[in-house]
Every structure is written in C-alpha cells, then in structure tokens.
Amino acid sequence: MSLATALDVSRLPDYAYDWALVDVETSGLVARRDRVLSIAVLTFGPDGVQTGEFSTLLNPGCDPGPVHVHGLTAERLSGAPTFGQVAGRIGALLQDRVMVAHNAQFDYDFLAHEFARARLYLPVSQRLCTLALNRRVEPPAADLSLASLAAHYGVPQTRAHDALDDARVLAGIFRSSLSEAARLDVPLPLVSCPPRQDPQFAPNPPKTPCAYRNPGRPAPGGPLVQGMKVAVTGETATSRAELVARAVAAGLNIMSSVSRHTSVLVTNDAASGSAKARRAIAEGVPVIDEHAFLKLLGEVRPGTPHENQAPPMVSEAVPPPAATVTASVVDVPTPRRPEPARLVKPFGRRRVLVLGGTHEEASAARARIVEMGGAAAINLSAGVTDVVLFPGGELDRRMARVASLGLPVREPAWLGAPVSDPAGPTDVHAPAPAGATADVLPRGGVLDLPAPPAVGHWHVSASWAQQTTCEIDVVAFVLDEDEQVSCDGDFVFYGAPESPDGSVRLLCDGPTEQTVAVDLAALPPAARRIAIAAAVDGAATFGDIGAVQLALAPGVDAPATAQATLDAATSERTLLLAEIYRRGPRWRFRAVGQGYDHGLEALVRGYGVDVE
C-alpha cells in the first residue's frame, strides 16, 4: 500500500514527515496494568512510499483478556516472543518518525509502558492521532471509528482487530485524511512526546471512598460522626498509615488538605506553622492532638450513607471556587434547556466561521449564530457552510482556502437578515455539516444525560484555533457535596492525568485539543460534580486565544451529542468550561463559560487541592 496514490506531500513542509503507522491489540484498556498482545508497524516516507513493515504476536505472560474481541487465545500466544525480545526492532522502526495511530494516546501509552517494563526508552518525539485529524477535517462519516472512516474513504477492511490489517486500513484512512488536511490547509494535530500519561505519573492505589455524607464539624467536646472530613499534619507517635487505616475503618473521610469544609485537624503541634495548621486557624477548624483523636475513634457515631438517600439537589447556579481571590467573572445567564433539536430555526444545519473583527464583535456574532440555530465554527473544515467576514478578516491566512473552496462569504449584516430575505439565512441548499445532529448549547445550556448503564462513558473535548504560541491546560476536578475534592488525586491535570480510581482521565489529542473522559459508573459515591476547566500557561489571556469549542460525546470516536462555543472576555486566564453533575437521580451536562482573571493555582486551591 502506498500513501503516494493519494498525495505526495514531500513539497509541503507542514505535512512532510517520515511516518510510522502503529496498531496494537491489548489484553485490556489500562496501559499501566494490561499488556500488548500483537503489534503492527508500517513506515512511510514524506513522498508516501512505504519503506517498512513489521508485525508479530506477543506472549504477554498473562490472561489475554477479551478473546471474543481480538481472537488471541493464550494457546495461540504461547509460542510468540515477549515484547522485550522485539522491542529493539520496534524501536528502530519508530526512531526519527512521527508515530501515527487511531486514538494515538492509547497506543502510545501501551508502548510507553511496554518499553518501560523492558527497561528501554521509547524513541518517539511526536505522535499524530487520526481521530484528532478527522475531527479537524470533519468528514461526513457516520462517526469517527476506524470502520466508519474506512467506509467513508473507500478503504477495504477484511479482519477487524487484527493488528496488521488494522494498520493497513489506518494507512488508507491516513492517506485520505492527510490529503483533505492539505486541501483545507488544516494544521496537523502533532503532539510532543512523552505524553502526559507517562509511567512516572501512574496513579497511586485509589483512596478508599468514604461511604458517608459529611455531617460538618463536631460540637465542642462532642463525638466524631462517620463522614466527617479529617486532616492530619505533623509527626505522630502512631504511624501515619495506621492512623489513616483506623480512621477509614471507623467511617471517617481522611483528606489531604484543609478547607472550610474540614471537620477536624489532627496535629500534635498546632503552632507548627504548617500550611494545614495555618489554614485550619484561618477557617476556624477544630484542632485536636493525636491522643484525643485516638480516644474519639472508639466512639464514632453512625453517619448517613450516600447510598441511602437521593443525591442532594445541586444548585443550578455555578458556584465560584472557594479560594479568596480577586476575579473578573463573566456573568453566566440563567441556565435554560436547549431548544429541542426538532425545532426549525433560520440557520438550520449551518456551521458558520467568523473571521476578523474585535473579540467582542466576533463573540457577539457567534452567539447570534447559535441563537439562530446554527453552529459556530472556530476552524475551517469540510463542515463549514458559510464565512462571516468582519474588517481585518481578509488578512486571515484561511481566506485563500475559503476562496478556493467556493464558500459563501457573508457580511456581518447577514446575521441580522430577516427570515424572508432570500439572501439571508433561509437558504435551504446549504449542505448539512458533519455533527449537525448534535444539540447546540448556548453558554449556560443544560442537557440531561441518559442514566447509566445505558451510557456511562462520556468524553468532553475542548479545542481552540491554532493561532497563538501559548499553551492551554485542560483540567478536571471530582467534587463532593461540599464542592471540594476528596483527595488531591481527584484533581486531574497534565502531571496526574487520571484519578486514582480511573473514573476521570485527561487525554491529549493535539496541541489545540484536549479531552476529559468520565466513567459515571466508576465514580465514588460521594462524587456530585465533575468540573472541567482550562487555564492559559503564561501571560496570555483567553481574549488572545479566542473562542473555545466544546463537544460532548458518548465515546472516544462517537459523534457529538452536544456542542457549544464559549467566548471568554478579554482578561480571563482561567475558564470554567463545563460540568457533569447530579440533579436528583439524574446526571446532567452544562456548558458553563465562566472566566476568572486569576491563574490555575487559585482555582485549584478553591476546590480544596493542597498546592505546595
């Protein structure tokens, strides 16, 4: 198979790389625990000519997992080499090439862990995900699975979940995707490696979830009650591990930091000046010594289990973080349910790209597009149906591509054209863009989610235009009824990209796209809200970044269920993007769009994370 049959990009420096296309079949989905069972690597030069091919089964030395999916039984793998025996050959194929895979972080993480087990270095400095690439291209496929993209691009697939056949299918999909990206002048979503999910960041064993609601603080001289939040600081005569184990066994919730919701701080030196002691004094948290705490452990009163009552009615108002900070807050309008998808609006199924203008003009234009039932695009893709041009937009590098694609270029007044205007937004001949079935949510819009287990896995993706050099970090917080994390591990970010129980994970799909994956069924019983935010690293603001596109999907390659375009004002450095939260017995999704002038550290402290 040759990539050259579709496109020779050797003369296009933004697209010309040496490539290594990879597919792995695995014994499970968790890279730090499961193993690679088979691998295929195909190499290509910038001219599209294939330069190498290698595939092999592997003996993982463990149960092969879902045989009904990959067909690889323990007997079939018993005579295969171990990964360590072929790691050198695989590394030679990956060396000095961009690694390409479908859902590339999955394949990369498994390879990173396998190379680490073999005590070898994985020689990959960049990777490219064909899922992320096609999200930018937006082909009119049923979804972005390997099978759907193969059908759309006309690539034959004979043996699904066979590593070599999947790698060959990947080559055909990549060939066509790369051609479309060049046609649209879409920047490639290259990710620098090692990724944020590196073996050194493997999560610690999960904290035992507390089964009881927080009853607050004890009365002076009163007993402890199951569910109370307890923090410990300083030296103790009893080992810290034993102290924690006894407290957890008694039904207490051991926290790694102190907040206004902490019930009691245990310390033998209240004047130590530690961060926890200082915060306890500031918040008025009761302080007791180790001896008193051990005595109280024998008299802990019964608490209220989480499972024995409906989840609390979570306020529809977005609560500000608890940290005391000076923040410029973008007011969130009263949340409302989105209009039903069946309601016909003037813009129907249009996807409109706004170019030029001031930040305020472009933001207002995108809000108007959503108000009229359309979707506001932030990048030029195959799904864009119209372009609204403000002054200065004619200098945008994308205008040359807009002209070559023959897209209608509208003046701003078009957004206010009456429905009866034949040149206005009632043009019924506009093609339906990819993802047109997704609900378009305004800022503050809410969507009820199907109850697990009907759909338990959700992916919330944030993306932005690639027009600045600064980096943006997407983060997530697993919050309890007090709007606080139960432990520092419930703060998911680039340095710790997975919560201890694996229920919330951060996926890096490209330099301008990051995703938070949430498994509702795996969340601890105390979890009431998953808050998803973004922060600018450096002096830039979201006014410099522009709009952030938000998409909610029930899977990594599934079409979006809902989307929103969020515009912060000019000075915000931190933006609360979205949240998945409980409302009675149901889970809901809300597009938030609330900005703060302060940085990520203040937001993190506000949610109860201990920042050294």
SULNORKA-V679717 format. One record per run of one state. SS is the DSSP state (A for helix, B for strand, O for the rest). FROM is the first residue (numbers start at 1). TO is the last residue. If there is no record, write none. Layout:
# SULNORKA-V679717
SS|FROM|TO + SS|FROM|TO
This chain:
# SULNORKA-V679717
O|1|2 + A|3|5 + O|6|18 + B|19|26 + O|27|35 + B|36|44 + O|45|49 + B|50|58 + O|59|66 + A|67|70 + O|71|73 + A|74|77 + O|78|80 + B|81|81 + O|82|82 + A|83|94 + O|95|97 + B|98|101 + O|102|103 + A|104|117 + O|118|125 + B|126|129 + A|130|137 + O|138|145 + A|146|153 + O|154|162 + A|163|184 + O|185|189 + B|190|192 + O|193|198 + A|199|201 + O|202|211 + B|212|212 + O|213|224 + B|225|225 + O|226|228 + B|229|232 + O|233|239 + A|240|249 + O|250|252 + B|253|255 + O|256|263 + B|264|266 + O|267|274 + A|275|283 + O|284|285 + B|286|288 + O|289|289 + A|290|297 + O|298|300 + B|301|301 + O|302|304 + B|305|305 + A|306|308 + O|309|312 + B|313|313 + O|314|336 + B|337|337 + O|338|350 + B|351|355 + O|356|358 + A|359|371 + O|372|374 + B|375|377 + O|378|385 + B|386|389 + O|390|392 + A|393|395 + O|396|397 + A|398|405 + O|406|407 + B|408|411 + A|412|416 + O|417|438 + B|439|440 + O|441|445 + B|446|448 + O|449|456 + B|457|464 + O|465|470 + B|471|479 + O|480|484 + B|485|485 + O|486|487 + A|488|490 + B|491|493 + O|494|495 + B|496|496 + O|497|497 + B|498|498 + O|499|503 + B|504|510 + O|511|512 + B|513|519 + A|520|522 + O|523|528 + B|529|537 + O|538|541 + A|542|545 + O|546|547 + B|548|553 + O|554|559 + B|560|566 + O|567|573 + B|574|583 + O|584|585 + B|586|596 + O|597|599 + A|600|606 + O|607|612
